[in-house]
């Protein structure tokens, strides 16, 4: 379950209810979860806790899909999908794998986003976008000059700003989804202690000391 309370239909404001209807029909999404894409839908019901935040972020979806955008949707989806993977958000990664196919990426390319560094199915500008995304997400914006030069060789300043904004936004979505355990990110952390056999020593590196004595 999400870590925060979900907002049922009868508590939602008019703007939220309209989107609830678009996504869930007449159902209360808290009592009867599930969207057409197979997600539980609790991203929407948790964000509805703060209606102006809900409006702000959902209008952002319209921003990046607007026909005013100059950036090629293929490059946009490369950034979004790779951001989801790099953050470790199962939700963002899974949803944008699908969106990447819809935007025109081949199945080979979609599957290779996770290991793009050793894949030979991307064009130079696609590789530059993926490298830029890793610099944004994994290096927190520390972008080498060589990467930026590769971007500017093929993209306008406006396209680069759109790419930066959308990719950074989806880094945020991935981080929030994991922190609040939303949608497919409602999973336990896999990094846990594995119990030692009964009677085993508590000194896990004790064999080093024994090796020195031998």
C-alpha positions in Angstrom: 0.0 0.0 0.0 1.1 3.6 -0.5 2.7 5.3 2.5 0.3 8.2 2.3 -3.5 8.4 2.4 -5.5 8.1 -0.8 -8.2 10.5 -1.7 -11.6 8.9 -2.5 -13.8 10.4 -5.2 -16.2 12.0 -2.7 -13.4 14.0 -1.1 -11.8 15.1 -4.4 -12.3 18.6 -6.0 -13.8 19.1 -9.4 -10.6 19.0 -11.3 -9.5 15.8 -9.6 -12.9 14.2 -10.1 -12.7 14.9 -13.9 -9.4 13.0 -14.2 -10.7 10.2 -11.9 -13.6 9.8 -14.4 -11.3 9.7 -17.4 -9.1 7.1 -15.7 -11.5 5.0 -13.6 -14.9 5.7 -15.0 -17.6 5.9 -12.3 -15.6 3.9 -9.8 -14.1 5.2 -6.6 -10.4 4.5 -7.3 -9.7 3.9 -3.7 -12.4 1.3 -3.2 -12.0 -0.2 -6.7 -8.5 0.5 -8.0 -7.1 -0.3 -11.4 -6.5 1.6 -14.6 -6.7 0.5 -18.3 -2.9 0.2 -18.4 -2.9 -2.3 -15.5 -1.6 -0.1 -12.8 -3.4 0.2 -9.4 -3.8 3.9 -10.1 -2.7 5.1 -6.6 -0.3 7.7 -8.1 -3.4 9.7 -8.9 -5.2 9.1 -5.6 -2.2 10.0 -3.5 -1.2 13.1 -5.5 -4.9 14.3 -5.0 -4.0 15.0 -1.4 -2.7 18.4 -2.5 -5.0 19.5 -5.3 -2.8 22.3 -6.7 0.1 19.9 -6.8 -2.1 17.4 -8.6 -3.1 20.0 -11.1 0.5 21.2 -11.6 1.9 17.8 -12.3 -0.9 16.6 -14.5 -0.7 19.7 -16.6 3.0 18.8 -16.9 1.9 15.7 -18.8 0.1 18.0 -21.3 3.2 20.1 -21.6 5.5 17.4 -22.8 2.9 15.9 -25.1 2.0 19.3 -26.6 2.4 19.8 -30.3 4.3 23.0 -29.3 7.2 20.8 -28.3 10.2 20.9 -30.7 11.9 17.8 -29.2 11.4 14.5 -31.1 9.2 12.2 -29.0 11.6 9.4 -29.6 14.4 11.3 -27.9 12.0 12.5 -25.1 11.0 8.9 -24.4 14.6 7.8 -24.3 15.2 10.3 -21.6 12.1 9.4 -19.6 12.6 5.7 -19.8 16.3 5.8 -19.0 15.6 8.2 -16.1 13.1 5.6 -14.7 15.7 2.8 -15.0 18.5 4.9 -13.5 16.4 6.0 -10.5 15.3 2.4 -10.0 11.6 3.2 -10.4 9.8 0.1 -11.7 6.7 2.2 -12.3 8.3 5.0 -14.5 10.5 2.5 -16.3 7.6 0.1 -17.1 5.2 2.7 -18.2 7.7 4.4 -20.5 8.9 1.2 -22.0 5.4 1.1 -23.5 5.4 4.8 -24.4 8.8 4.4 -26.1 7.4 1.7 -28.4 4.4 4.0 -29.2 6.8 6.9 -30.0 8.6 4.7 -32.6 11.5 3.0 -30.9 12.1 -0.5 -32.1 11.8 -3.5 -29.7 15.5 -3.9 -29.9 16.1 -0.3 -28.9 13.5 -0.4 -26.1 15.1 -3.5 -24.5 18.6 -2.0 -24.9 17.8 1.2 -22.9 18.9 -0.6 -19.7 22.4 -1.4 -21.3 22.7 1.3 -23.9 26.4 1.8 -23.3 27.2 -1.6 -25.1 24.3 -1.6 -27.5 24.8 -0.8 -31.2 21.2 -0.1 -32.1 21.2 3.6 -31.3 22.1 6.6 -33.5 24.7 9.1 -32.3 22.1 11.6 -31.1 20.2 8.9 -29.3 23.4 7.8 -27.5 24.1 11.5 -26.6 20.6 11.7 -25.1 21.1 8.6 -23.1 24.5 9.8 -21.9 23.0 13.2 -21.0 20.2 11.4 -19.1 22.7 9.5 -17.0 24.6 12.7 -16.3 21.4 14.3 -15.1 20.2 11.4 -13.0 23.2 9.6 -11.8 25.7 12.5 -11.7 23.0 15.0 -10.5 23.6 17.3 -13.5 27.3 17.0 -13.8 27.4 16.9 -17.6 30.8 16.5 -19.4 31.5 19.1 -22.1 31.8 16.3 -24.7 28.2 15.1 -24.0 26.9 18.6 -24.4 28.8 19.1 -27.5 27.3 16.0 -29.0 23.8 17.3 -28.1 24.4 20.7 -29.6 25.6 19.2 -32.8 22.1 18.0 -33.6 19.7 19.7 -31.3 18.6 23.3 -30.9 18.9 25.1 -27.6 15.1 24.9 -27.3 15.2 21.1 -27.8 17.9 20.7 -25.2 16.0 22.7 -22.6 12.9 20.6 -23.3 14.9 17.4 -23.0 16.5 18.6 -19.7 13.2 19.7 -18.2 11.2 16.6 -19.1 13.9 14.2 -18.1 14.5 15.9 -14.8 10.8 15.9 -14.2 10.7 12.1 -14.7 13.6 11.7 -12.4 11.5 13.4 -9.8 8.5 11.2 -10.5 10.6 8.1 -10.2 12.1 9.3 -6.9 8.7 10.2 -5.5 7.1 7.0 -6.6 9.8 4.9 -4.8 9.7 7.1 -1.7 5.9 6.9 -1.4 5.6 3.3 -2.6 3.3 4.1 -5.5 2.1 1.8 -8.2 4.7 -0.7 -9.2 7.2 0.8 -6.8 5.2 -0.6 -3.8 7.9 -3.2 -3.2 10.2 -4.0 -0.3 13.8 -3.0 -0.5 15.8 -6.0 -1.7 18.9 -5.0 0.3 18.4 -6.7 3.6 20.4 -8.8 6.0 20.4 -12.5 5.2 20.6 -14.6 8.4 23.7 -16.7 9.0 23.3 -20.4 9.7 22.5 -21.2 13.3 25.6 -21.2 15.5 27.7 -19.3 13.0 30.2 -16.8 14.2 29.2 -13.2 14.3 32.6 -12.2 13.0 31.9 -12.5 9.3 35.5 -11.8 8.3 37.1 -14.0 11.0 38.6 -16.2 8.3 41.0 -13.4 7.5 42.5 -13.6 11.0 42.8 -17.3 10.8 44.5 -17.1 7.4 47.1 -14.8 8.9 47.9 -17.2 11.7 48.3 -20.1 9.2 
